[in-house]
Amino acid sequence: MSVVTGTEKKTVLRRNRNGIEVGDRFVKTDDPKTVWVVAGRGSSVAPMPHFQVVQEGYYSRMRTLAESVLLDPDYYRRVSES
């Protein structure tokens, strides 16, 4: 969302109301066969929330992703329990 104030344009980041919880499952939009499970919170130092996700069935394969990336339908989509 962009907001124009005077002659200046600012981008306003909004928190998505669909919170992420440990155990939530996601797939990448370009790889819907690989399921990523939220294992925990990521860095508390970053200004935006991050989460650690592990590949289902391969728990040594881990990624840390920003909440905004997980909730962006261009990158990931939430899937239900199998």
C-alpha positions as CSV (number, residue, x, y, z in Angstrom):
1,M,0.0,0.0,0.0
2,S,1.3,3.4,-0.9
3,V,0.4,6.7,0.8
4,V,1.0,10.1,-0.7
5,T,1.8,12.9,1.8
6,G,2.4,16.2,0.2
7,T,4.9,15.6,-2.6
8,E,6.3,12.5,-0.9
9,K,5.2,8.9,-1.5
10,K,5.7,6.4,1.3
11,T,5.1,2.7,1.4
12,V,3.2,1.5,4.4
13,L,3.7,-2.1,5.5
14,R,0.7,-3.7,7.1
15,R,0.7,-6.8,9.2
16,N,-1.3,-9.6,7.7
17,R,-4.1,-10.7,10.1
18,N,-3.6,-14.3,9.2
19,G,-0.9,-15.0,11.7
20,I,1.7,-17.8,11.4
21,E,1.9,-20.5,14.1
22,V,4.4,-23.3,14.7
23,G,3.1,-26.3,12.7
24,D,1.6,-24.3,9.9
25,R,2.4,-25.8,6.5
26,F,3.3,-24.0,3.3
27,V,4.3,-24.8,-0.3
28,K,6.2,-22.7,-2.7
29,T,4.0,-21.6,-5.6
30,D,6.6,-22.9,-8.1
31,D,7.1,-26.2,-6.2
32,P,3.8,-27.4,-4.8
33,K,5.1,-30.9,-4.0
34,T,7.5,-29.7,-1.4
35,V,5.9,-28.9,2.0
36,W,7.6,-26.6,4.4
37,V,6.5,-26.7,8.1
38,V,7.0,-23.8,10.5
39,A,9.3,-25.0,13.2
40,G,9.8,-21.8,15.2
41,R,10.4,-18.1,15.3
42,G,13.5,-16.8,13.5
43,S,15.7,-13.9,14.5
44,S,14.2,-11.5,17.1
45,V,16.8,-8.9,16.0
46,A,15.2,-8.3,12.6
47,P,12.5,-5.5,12.4
48,M,10.1,-7.8,10.6
49,P,9.0,-11.2,12.0
50,H,10.9,-14.2,10.6
51,F,10.1,-17.9,10.9
52,Q,12.2,-21.1,10.6
53,V,10.7,-23.6,8.3
54,V,11.8,-27.2,7.7
55,Q,11.1,-29.4,4.7
56,E,8.5,-32.0,5.7
57,G,10.3,-35.4,5.9
58,Y,13.8,-33.8,5.7
59,Y,14.0,-31.9,9.0
60,S,17.7,-31.1,8.5
61,R,16.7,-28.9,5.6
62,M,15.9,-25.6,7.1
63,R,15.2,-22.0,5.9
64,T,14.5,-18.7,7.7
65,L,11.9,-16.7,5.9
66,A,10.3,-13.3,6.6
67,E,6.6,-13.4,7.6
68,S,5.8,-11.2,4.6
69,V,7.4,-13.8,2.2
70,L,5.4,-16.7,3.7
71,L,2.2,-14.7,3.4
72,D,2.8,-13.5,-0.1
73,P,0.8,-15.6,-2.6
74,D,3.4,-15.0,-5.3
75,Y,5.9,-17.0,-3.3
76,Y,4.2,-19.4,-0.8
77,R,0.7,-20.6,-0.1
78,R,-0.6,-22.2,3.1
79,V,-1.8,-25.8,2.9
80,S,-3.9,-27.8,5.2
81,E,-2.9,-30.8,7.3
82,S,-2.5,-34.0,5.3
